[in-house]
Amino acid sequence: MDASHPEGEAAARWVTIEEWSGSSASALSRTAVLTASASSLTAHRFGSRWGQIGSRMLGAFVPEGFPGSVTPDYVPFQMWDTLQALLGAIGVGEQSATVIGATFQWFLRDLTGMLGGILFTFYQGSNLDSNAKMWRLVADFMNDLGMLMDLLSPLFPSSLIVIMCLGSLSRSFTGVASGATRAALTQHFALAKNAADISAKEGSQETLATMLGMGLGMLLAHITRGHALSVWTSFLSLTVFHMYANYKAVQSLSLTTLNYERASILLHYFKECGEVLAPQKVSQLEHILPFWSTWRKLNKIKLPHERVHLGAKASMLTHSDMLVIAKTRSHYENTNYLLLDKQGSVYVFIHKQATPADVLRSFVHGLVLASSTQTSKSQHLEARRWMDEMYTNFISKLQSEGYSTERLLSHSILWRAHWLHGQHYEKLK
């Protein structure tokens, strides 16, 4: 609504946005309330920082959206499974085990790996699903790095413990990333809902490959025995080839789920040509090398999807931001999200009642707004018109190409919002 209209000025005299935090829409707690008038901004915060940290730490051990995102038998299964893992760690079930266990060095190495796996899950757990191809490549790289640490440790006796711990830490990342991405890729392959069969057959394939590899490895060890240079040359050459094979394997995947980058690529092509690319074409355009992202950040280069910040915190809003939202709110009527264009980035505020379909729509809307060529006064109008006229057609064409449009694979949206505006507490929804 244009602020020049009298009714627009009246309705924009104040706006209130509540900030809610939680791992799913069914388990949210209010953390802040911001109210802006034409001349001032007031903010009230709820809860403690320690409580928020505790919730984040719990997220490293239970699935996103727990308990609503899992079946009722998940908890008892995990309790008994954890108990047997505990007994196995103590030594129950192993013939050569004792109560004391291994030496301090091995204990420290294993402890480092365990803590590393937990921390990695804490920081990257929800991101593994949305970037399965990249993290699958990272997992293989970290595994090779762990092997390199094992080979280097005898060469530096004074730093043996440090090198061993670094190798264990590297392999712990491998275990988490490989297991999580393996599950995501198995679901992708299972057209006939035969994920268990595919997983079992993949295990057989890996067992056969391991047996052949062991035979070739013993042959190579016999040939290079006593020649340190040959050993290292063989190891480094095979490692480089191993990484190349992993890269080609990951590059060959044509995923039909939508993450940030795939959605951005598809939308850009659709806006230019009116059609959507096939999954095989999109796969060739994806960036799956992790250091590519680091290089872009160092050179301050942002891809379109990196300008859209999904699930922004309401408490980050300033007084001027709130007034901008009040003026542009009419472009987001009947939606479960708000968009704020600020300093070249688009911040997406997700309503606490938003569904996965709303999240996907909000991200596409954010991409459209970020790519708008209009001035700040009319870019929200232009983006809303595009969404009204083209979004349904865009989703329909995606479905016809076999893409899954039920949800957007994104990081865990921990922050949501609820908003009121105008003079009569009219709900913007």
Residue pairs with C-beta under 8 A, 6 or more apart in sequence:
1 7
1 8
1 11
1 12
1 327
1 329
1 330
2 8
3 9
3 12
3 327
8 327
8 330
10 422
10 423
11 326
11 421
11 422
11 423
11 426
12 38
12 323
12 326
12 327
12 329
12 421
12 422
13 37
13 38
13 422
13 423
14 35
14 36
14 37
14 38
14 326
14 421
14 422
14 423
15 35
15 36
15 322
15 323
15 325
15 326
15 329
15 419
15 420
15 421
16 33
16 34
16 35
16 36
16 419
16 420
16 421
17 33
17 34
17 314
17 317
17 322
17 325
17 338
17 349
17 417
17 418
17 419
18 30
18 32
18 33
18 34
18 314
18 352
18 417
18 418
18 419
19 30
19 31
19 32
19 33
19 34
19 313
19 314
19 315
19 415
19 416
19 417
20 28
20 29
20 30
20 31
20 352
20 415
20 416
20 417
20 418
21 28
21 29
21 31
21 47
21 52
21 55
21 414
21 415
21 416
22 28
22 29
22 55
22 414
22 416
23 55
23 59
23 64
23 65
23 66
23 412
23 414
24 64
24 65
24 66
24 68
24 69
25 352
25 353
25 354
25 355
25 416
26 65
26 68
27 65
27 68
28 352
28 416
29 46
29 47
30 46
30 47
31 45
31 46
31 47
31 52
31 315
32 43
32 44
32 45
32 46
32 314
32 315
33 43
33 44
33 46
34 41
34 42
34 43
34 314
34 315
34 317
34 322
35 41
35 42
35 43
36 42
36 319
36 322
36 323
36 326
38 323
40 319
41 318
41 319
41 322
43 315
45 315
56 122
56 414
57 122
59 122
59 125
59 412
60 118
60 119
60 121
60 122
60 125
61 118
63 69
63 70
63 74
64 125
64 126
64 412
67 74
67 75
87 93
88 94
90 97
90 99
90 101
91 97
91 98
91 99
91 101
101 107
102 110
105 160
105 161
105 164
108 161
108 164
108 165
109 161
109 164
109 165
109 167
109 168
110 168
112 165
112 168
112 169
112 172
113 168
113 169
113 171
113 172
114 172
116 168
116 169
116 172
116 173
117 172
117 173
117 175
117 176
120 172
120 173
120 176
120 177
121 176
124 135
124 177
125 180
125 412
126 410
126 411
126 412
127 135
127 411
128 135
128 176
128 177
128 180
128 181
128 184
129 180
129 184
129 409
130 259
130 260
130 409
130 410
130 411
131 259
132 180
132 181
132 184
132 185
132 255
133 181
133 250
133 251
133 253
133 255
133 286
133 288
134 250
134 288
134 289
134 290
135 177
135 180
135 181
136 177
136 178
136 181
136 182
136 185
136 246
136 250
137 246
137 247
137 250
137 288
137 289
137 290
138 173
138 177
138 290
139 173
139 174
139 177
139 178
139 181
140 174
140 178
140 242
140 243
140 246
141 243
141 246
142 170
142 171
142 173
142 174
142 177
143 170
143 171
143 174
143 178
144 239
144 242
144 243
145 167
145 170
146 167
146 168
146 170
146 171
146 174
147 167
147 239
148 167
148 235
148 239
149 163
149 164
149 166
149 167
149 170
150 164
150 167
151 235
152 163
153 160
153 163
153 164
153 167
154 160
156 163
182 199
182 202
185 253
186 195
186 198
186 199
186 202
187 195
188 253
188 255
188 256
188 257
189 195
189 198
190 198
220 234
223 230
224 230
224 231
224 234
247 288
247 289
250 288
251 283
251 284
251 288
252 283
253 283
254 278
254 279
254 280
254 282
254 283
255 262
255 279
255 283
256 279
256 402
256 403
256 404
257 403
257 404
257 409
258 266
258 360
258 398
258 403
258 404
258 405
258 407
258 408
258 409
259 408
259 409
259 410
260 305
260 306
260 308
260 363
260 408
260 410
261 286
261 287
261 303
261 305
262 282
262 286
263 305
263 360
263 363
263 364
263 367
263 408
264 303
264 304
264 305
264 367
265 277
265 282
265 285
265 286
266 276
266 277
266 282
266 398
266 403
267 364
267 367
267 368
267 394
268 304
268 371
269 275
269 276
269 277
270 276
270 390
270 394
270 397
271 368
271 371
275 397
276 394
276 397
276 398
276 401
276 403
277 285
277 401
278 401
279 401
279 402
279 403
287 293
287 303
296 302
296 303
296 306
304 367
304 370
304 371
305 367
307 344
307 345
307 346
307 370
308 345
308 346
308 348
308 363
308 366
308 367
308 370
309 345
309 346
309 347
309 348
310 348
310 350
310 359
310 362
310 363
310 366
310 410
310 411
310 413
311 348
311 350
311 410
311 411
311 413
311 414
311 415
311 416
312 340
312 347
312 348
312 349
312 415
313 415
314 349
314 415
314 417
316 347
317 325
317 340
321 340
321 342
324 340
324 342
325 338
325 340
325 419
326 421
328 339
328 380
329 338
329 419
329 421
329 428
331 380
331 381
331 383
331 384
332 338
332 339
332 384
332 428
333 428
334 429
335 358
335 361
335 362
335 365
335 429
336 350
336 351
336 353
336 354
336 355
336 358
336 362
336 429
337 348
337 349
337 350
337 351
337 354
337 358
337 359
337 361
337 362
337 365
338 348
338 349
338 417
338 419
338 428
339 346
339 347
339 348
339 349
339 362
339 365
339 366
339 369
339 380
339 383
340 346
340 347
340 349
341 369
341 370
341 376
341 379
341 380
345 370
346 366
346 367
346 369
346 370
348 362
348 363
348 365
348 366
349 416
349 417
349 419
350 358
350 359
350 362
350 413
350 415
350 416
350 417
351 358
351 416
351 417
351 418
351 419
351 429
352 416
352 417
352 418
353 429
354 362
354 416
356 406
356 407
356 408
357 406
357 407
359 407
359 408
359 410
359 413
360 405
360 407
360 408
361 387
361 391
363 408
363 410
364 387
364 391
364 394
365 383
365 384
365 387
365 391
368 383
368 386
368 387
369 379
369 380
369 383
372 379
372 382
372 383
374 381
374 382
395 405
398 405
399 405
419 427
419 428
420 426
420 427
420 428
421 428
